[in-house]
Amino acid sequence: MNIQRVLIRKKFLSRILSVIGLLFAATNSHAQWEVSSGIDMSYPILLNSNNTVPNYGQISFGLRFGVAYKPEDVQFFPILTTAFGRTRLPLKQYGTGNVAAINFNYINVMLNENFVVHFPKSELFIYGGIGFSHLTNKGLVLAGDRAGTMKGTIDSSANVNTMFPAMNLGFEYIWGESTGKDLYLSMGLNFQYILLLDGRNTYYISINDPQNGISHYTASLTGNVISPGFYIAIHYIMHHKKGGMYL
């Protein structure tokens, strides 16, 4: 009698495990992981009490990478993106239209949620999310009509941060035959916001002007950075089915 009970329990447990396995396999059969890479161009703008000049030679170029969990036939999916490259932010406006700026190596990490809009022959991703921007100082640079005749140096700095909170909003378009493919191209527009906190990132600089001699300035990187950008990316979709991955 006990042996029969044991056999029944084993058979019942085996059937439960089989059902769970089938459900897990069915769920995974529709799962997809998507990786992407591309190039982008941006134009960061920082206007504050130290600078009112919107153009200080700040066109920036970089690379971007992304990993997304994207099940089939969904309208929302998350994606983690990272981008790195070289950018420039203004430190101090001086003279007539001249700007002392700092070159930075940047790393942007963003966690976004995508909303998919389907069209008959294309798709549009509308996304937004939060993250951070890591900026590494790569030296002072001068921009303006007479900047080529001057030299600038950073004498010292105080309360310098390298990590800043950020958020972004973007639109990514997939057109024509690329729609629904495992390998496809997209182009997008991205608007990133970076918060530079008050009371930090103070720099003491010197500007050597052959006409007026050496001038000393104190300025801080504070305020709100708005960085519109354009990018082109290539995407690969990897399907997950019954524990295996395939393209």
N, C-alpha and C positions, 0 to 999 in steps of 0.2 A: 504493500500500500504506500509506504514511504517512498519507495523507488518510483512508483507511478507519479506521485506528487512532484518529486524532483524532476522527472522527465517532462511533466506538464509545465512546470515553472521555467525550465530551460527553453522549452519550445516557445512559451509565451514571451520570455525575455528576448529570444532570438528574433521573433516576429516584430517586437517593438523596435529592436535595434535596426532591423531591416527597413522598417517604415521610416525611422529617423534618417537612416542613410539615404533612402530614396528622396526624402524631402530635401535633405542637404544637397544632394546632387542636382535636384531640380532647381533649387535656388541658385546654385553656383553655375548652372548651365547658362544662365542669362547674365552673369556678372562679367564686367569688362574693366580692365585697367588700361588707361590711356597715358602715354608719355608724349611730351612735345618739347621742341626746341626751336629757337628762332633768334632773330636779330631785332633790336628796337632802337628807336631814336626818340629823344625827349628834349624838352625845352623848359627847365625849371625856372620859376619866377619867384623871387623873394624881394618884396618891397617893405621897408620899415623906416625908422627914423634915421638910420645910417645910410640908406640907399633908396633913391627914388627913380633910378635908371632901369628900365625894363630889359635892356639889351646890354649884356656884359660878356658876350662871346660864349654863351653857356650851352650851345647845342651839344647834346650828349649822345654817345653811342654805347651799346652794350649787347650782351647776350642774355637770353632768358630760357628757363627750363621749367617744365611743369609735370606733375603727376596727378591724375584724376581717377577717382572711382566712379565709373560711368556705366551703370546697368543699362540694358537695352530698353528702349521705349519709355524713358523717364523724362520728366520735364525739369527736374532739379537734380543737380549733382555737384559734389564738392571738388575743388582742385587746390593743390598746394603748389605755388609758383615761387621761383627764386630768380633773381636777375642780378647781374653784376657788370660793372663797367667803370667809366670815368665821367664825372660830372663837375660842375662848378657852381659855387654860391658866392654872392657878393658880401664883402665885409665892410667896406667904407667907400663912400663917394667923396671925391676930393677934387678941387679945382673946378674946371668947367666940363662936366660930362665924363670925367675920368672915374674909374672904379677899381679899387683894390679888391680882388676876389681870391678865393682859395679853391684850388683843385682838390677833389676828393676821389678816392676809389670807393665805390658804393656797392653794397650788397643789400638788396631788397627781398624780404621774405613775406609773402602774403598768403593767407588762407581765405579763399573765395568760395562763394556759393553761386552757381550758374543757373540761370533760367533760360530754357531753350524755347525759341519761337520758330515754328516750322512754317516754311513757305513751300509752294509747289516744286520749286527747283533750287531751293537754297535753305539755309538755316542761319539764325542769328542767336548768339549767346549774349545775354545781358547778365553781368556779374558785379558783385561788390564784396568787400571783405576788409579785414583788419590784419595788421602785422607790424613789422618794424623795418627801419632802415639803418644800416650800419655804415658810417662814414669815416674814412681814414684820411687824415690830412696828408696831402702830397705837395704842399708848398704854395706860396703866394704868387699870384700872377696879376699883372696890371692890364686893364682894358680901357680904350678910349682913343681920342684923336692923337694925343701926344704920348701915349703910354710907351711907345717904342723907344723914346728918348730917356725914359726914367727907369729907375731900379727900385724895387721894394723888398723889404725883409721883415720877417716876424722876429721881433726882439724877445718876446716872452708871451706866455699865455696863462690863463687861470680858469679853474673850474670847467675843464674841457670834457665834454661827453662825446662818445662815439655811437651810442645807441639811441634811436629816436622813435617814438610811436608814429605809426602811419596807417592810412586807410586808402582804399582806392575804389573807383567805379570804372567799368569798361564795357565795351561792345566788341564782339568778335564775329566776323562774317565768313560763312562757308558757302561757296557758290558752285553752281553748275554740277559737273560730273563728280566733284569732290564730295558732294553730299552723300552720306551713308556709306562711304568707303572706309576700309581699315587703314588706309594711308591717304592723307589728304592735306591740303594747304588751307591756311586761313589768314586773314588780315584783321587787325584790330586797332581800336583806339582806346587809350587808357588815360585816366586822370587820377594822379596820385597826390595825396595830401600828407605832408610831414610837419609835425609840430616841433618847433625849436623853442624850448622853455626859456623863460626870462631868468636873468641872474646867472647864466652859465655861458660857457664858450666865449670868454673875453680874450681878445688878442691886442697886443701892443705892437704896433708896426711903425716902420720908418720908410718914408718915400724920399728918394734922392732925385731931385729935379735940377738939371743943369742951369736952368734960368732962375730958380728961386731957392736953391740949396736944399738942405735936409729938413723935412717936416715930420713930426711925430704925431701919431693918432692912436686913440683907444676906441675900440668898437667891439660889439658882441654880435654873434650869430643868433638872433632871436626872431621870432615871428612865425609866419605860416608860409611854407613852401607849397606852391601849386605847380605840378609838373605834368603838363599834357604830353602824351607820347603816341607814337605810331609803331606798329610792329607787324612782321610777317613770320609765321610759325608753321612748322611741319609736324604732323601728328601721326602717331602709330597706336593702333588699338590692339591690345592683347586680350583674347578671350580666355575665360577660365571655365573649364568643363570637366567634371568628374575628377577633380584634383590635379588636372594638368593645364598647362598654359600653352596657347598656340596663337599664331598671328592670323 
